[in-house]
Amino acid sequence: MAKSKELTNSVKNLIIEQWKAGKSYRKISKTVCIPFSTISSFIQRYKKSGTVENRIRSGAPRKISLRSLK
């Protein structure tokens, strides 16, 4: 399965503005050219968290310290 692209903050803000203006998910998906399901899941996540920022992801700890990078 291919990895998906993240939505940019400007696109996220545009989606939220249109949603708050009363546009339907279908109309938003057509104007932004993003699938309906993506719009739907993004707005549901926005309702739950109240922000457009991405959640912190877990991951493997760094192998090299920031000090050694300098």
N, CA, C and O of each residue as an XYZ file, in Angstrom:
280
protein
N       0.833     -1.172      0.000
C       0.000      0.000      0.000
C       0.887      1.248      0.000
O       1.839      1.334      0.775
N       0.578      2.200     -0.858
C       1.371      3.416     -0.981
C       1.094      4.355      0.187
O      -0.015      4.409      0.718
N       2.131      5.093      0.571
C       1.940      6.084      1.626
C       1.167      7.264      1.056
O       1.294      7.588     -0.124
N       0.378      7.893      1.886
C      -0.423      9.022      1.419
C       0.253     10.338      1.787
O       1.060     10.400      2.714
N      -0.091     11.388      1.046
C       0.443     12.708      1.322
C      -0.362     13.355      2.436
O      -1.570     13.144      2.545
N       0.302     14.130      3.248
C      -0.390     14.888      4.283
C      -0.996     16.132      3.659
O      -0.450     16.684      2.703
N      -2.106     16.566      4.192
C      -2.703     17.817      3.745
C      -1.891     18.974      4.325
O      -1.465     18.921      5.478
N      -1.681     20.009      3.529
C      -0.966     21.175      4.036
C      -1.884     21.952      4.975
O      -3.106     21.815      4.921
N      -1.284     22.762      5.826
C      -2.087     23.540      6.777
C      -3.002     24.521      6.060
O      -4.106     24.797      6.530
N      -2.549     25.057      4.912
C      -3.405     25.995      4.180
C      -4.645     25.290      3.639
O      -5.736     25.858      3.664
N      -4.491     24.054      3.147
C      -5.633     23.285      2.646
C      -6.553     22.922      3.807
O      -7.775     22.991      3.676
N      -5.976     22.537      4.934
C      -6.782     22.197      6.108
C      -7.617     23.391      6.560
O      -8.801     23.257      6.869
N      -6.976     24.568      6.592
C      -7.699     25.772      7.007
C      -8.803     26.122      6.017
O      -9.878     26.568      6.418
N      -8.545     25.924      4.723
C      -9.559     26.175      3.701
C     -10.759     25.250      3.888
O     -11.907     25.681      3.777
N     -10.489     23.980      4.172
C     -11.562     23.008      4.406
C     -12.409     23.435      5.601
O     -13.638     23.418      5.533
N     -11.757     23.816      6.689
C     -12.473     24.214      7.902
C     -13.290     25.486      7.666
O     -14.427     25.590      8.127
N     -12.710     26.459      6.944
C     -13.446     27.694      6.649
C     -14.714     27.399      5.859
O     -15.784     27.923      6.168
N     -14.587     26.551      4.834
C     -15.749     26.222      4.012
C     -16.782     25.437      4.813
O     -17.985     25.639      4.647
N     -16.320     24.553      5.672
C     -17.238     23.763      6.504
C     -18.000     24.670      7.474
O     -19.206     24.513      7.667
N     -17.279     25.627      8.085
C     -17.925     26.556      9.017
C     -18.898     27.483      8.291
O     -19.860     27.970      8.884
N     -18.638     27.725      6.992
C     -19.531     28.565      6.191
C     -20.795     27.818      5.789
O     -21.714     28.411      5.223
N     -20.846     26.515      6.079
C     -22.058     25.751      5.831
C     -22.049     24.913      4.567
O     -23.079     24.357      4.187
N     -20.891     24.813      3.903
C     -20.833     23.992      2.692
C     -20.845     22.513      3.059
O     -20.381     22.121      4.129
N     -21.378     21.709      2.162
C     -21.437     20.264      2.405
C     -20.072     19.632      2.143
O     -19.219     20.219      1.478
N     -19.881     18.426      2.677
C     -18.630     17.704      2.461
C     -18.391     17.475      0.975
O     -17.254     17.567      0.511
N     -19.444     17.180      0.226
C     -19.318     16.931     -1.218
C     -18.847     18.174     -1.962
O     -17.967     18.091     -2.819
N     -19.432     19.331     -1.635
C     -19.026     20.570     -2.305
C     -17.587     20.932     -1.958
O     -16.830     21.392     -2.813
N     -17.221     20.722     -0.709
C     -15.842     21.001     -0.296
C     -14.889     20.086     -1.051
O     -13.852     20.540     -1.535
N     -15.225     18.803     -1.159
C     -14.334     17.853     -1.830
C     -14.172     18.198     -3.305
O     -13.101     17.981     -3.871
N     -15.210     18.728     -3.935
C     -15.103     19.109     -5.348
C     -14.269     20.370     -5.530
O     -13.488     20.459     -6.478
N     -14.419     21.344     -4.641
C     -13.660     22.587     -4.799
C     -12.182     22.400     -4.471
O     -11.327     23.038     -5.087
N     -11.874     21.542     -3.517
C     -10.485     21.340     -3.101
C      -9.831     20.181     -3.863
O      -8.614     20.007     -3.798
N     -10.629     19.394     -4.581
C     -10.148     18.219     -5.337
C      -9.502     17.179     -4.424
O      -8.436     16.641     -4.723
N     -10.164     16.916     -3.319
C      -9.731     15.897     -2.362
C     -10.921     14.969     -2.158
O     -12.058     15.438     -2.112
N     -10.688     13.662     -2.035
C     -11.809     12.725     -1.889
C     -12.730     13.059     -0.711
O     -12.298     13.584      0.315
N     -14.003     12.739     -0.895
C     -15.035     12.973      0.119
C     -14.661     12.320      1.444
O     -14.839     12.917      2.506
N     -14.142     11.094      1.383
C     -13.811     10.367      2.615
C     -12.704     11.073      3.401
O     -12.714     11.066      4.632
N     -11.751     11.680      2.689
C     -10.676     12.420      3.354
C     -11.241     13.650      4.056
O     -10.888     13.940      5.199
N     -12.115     14.364      3.369
C     -12.751     15.550      3.954
C     -13.537     15.152      5.202
O     -13.443     15.802      6.243
N     -14.303     14.086      5.082
C     -15.134     13.622      6.187
C     -14.289     13.251      7.402
O     -14.575     13.681      8.519
N     -13.251     12.452      7.178
C     -12.425     12.019      8.312
C     -11.652     13.184      8.916
O     -11.446     13.230     10.129
N     -11.219     14.137      8.071
C     -10.491     15.288      8.595
C     -11.395     16.155      9.475
O     -10.982     16.596     10.547
N     -12.626     16.397      9.022
C     -13.542     17.233      9.807
C     -13.931     16.528     11.105
O     -14.064     17.183     12.138
N     -14.114     15.218     11.074
C     -14.412     14.470     12.305
C     -13.254     14.601     13.300
O     -13.470     14.780     14.499
N     -12.019     14.509     12.783
C     -10.844     14.652     13.645
C     -10.756     16.074     14.183
O     -10.378     16.275     15.337
N     -11.102     17.067     13.360
C     -11.096     18.464     13.797
C     -12.125     18.690     14.906
O     -11.843     19.389     15.880
N     -13.306     18.108     14.764
C     -14.346     18.249     15.790
C     -13.876     17.672     17.118
O     -14.178     18.213     18.182
N     -13.139     16.574     17.048
C     -12.679     15.898     18.266
C     -11.533     16.656     18.933
O     -11.527     16.830     20.152
N     -10.559     17.109     18.129
C      -9.367     17.732     18.697
C      -9.452     19.252     18.770
O      -8.846     19.863     19.651
N     -10.199     19.872     17.852
C     -10.323     21.322     17.854
C      -9.169     22.050     17.200
O      -9.092     23.275     17.284
N      -8.267     21.329     16.548
C      -7.120     21.944     15.892
C      -6.847     21.262     14.558
O      -7.261     20.124     14.337
N      -6.139     21.975     13.662
C      -5.801     21.385     12.367
C      -4.398     20.772     12.374
O      -3.985     20.147     11.397
N      -3.679     20.950     13.467
C      -2.319     20.413     13.564
C      -2.339     18.891     13.630
O      -3.283     18.288     14.141
N      -1.271     18.277     13.100
C      -1.147     16.822     13.152
C      -0.816     16.379     14.571
O      -0.185     17.108     15.337
N      -1.250     15.179     14.901
C      -0.925     14.625     16.214
C       0.528     14.168     16.218
O       1.109     13.893     15.168
N       1.097     14.094     17.393
C       2.471     13.621     17.531
C       2.494     12.128     17.252
O       1.665     11.372     17.758
N       3.460     11.717     16.436
C       3.567     10.305     16.086
C       4.661      9.657     16.920
O       5.653     10.286     17.288
N       4.449      8.392     17.200
C       5.500      7.665     17.899
C       6.512      7.197     16.862
O       6.204      7.138     15.672
N       7.674      6.875     17.294
C       8.695      6.409     16.368
C       9.901      5.914     17.135
O       9.975      6.033     18.358
N      10.837      5.361     16.402
C      12.058      4.861     17.022
C      12.874      6.037     17.551
O      12.882      7.106     16.939
N      13.557      5.856     18.675
C      14.385      6.938     19.198
C      15.570      7.213     18.269
O      15.993      6.337     17.516
N      16.098      8.431     18.329
C      17.235      8.807     17.494
C      18.451      7.954     17.824
O      18.708      7.631     18.983
N      19.189      7.599     16.785
C      20.437      6.863     16.978
C      21.579      7.834     17.262
O      22.514      7.516     17.997
N      21.489      9.030     16.664
C      22.535     10.036     16.826
C      21.945     11.198     17.615
O      20.821     11.627     17.355
N      22.703     11.699     18.572
C      22.201     12.816     19.366
C      22.274     14.105     18.542
O      23.020     14.189     17.566
N      21.504     15.085     18.942
C      21.516     16.365     18.241
C      22.882     17.028     18.334
O      23.304     17.730     17.415
N      23.566     16.802     19.440
C      24.885     17.397     19.621
C      25.887     16.835     18.619
O      26.729     17.577     18.114
N      25.811     15.518     18.316
C      26.754     14.926     17.359
C      26.474     15.367     15.930
O      27.367     15.328     15.083
N      25.246     15.785     15.653
C      24.927     16.261     14.308
C      25.631     17.574     14.004
O      25.947     17.858     12.849
N      25.877     18.374     15.035
C      26.550     19.670     14.838
C      28.003     19.399     14.651
O      28.786     20.331     14.466
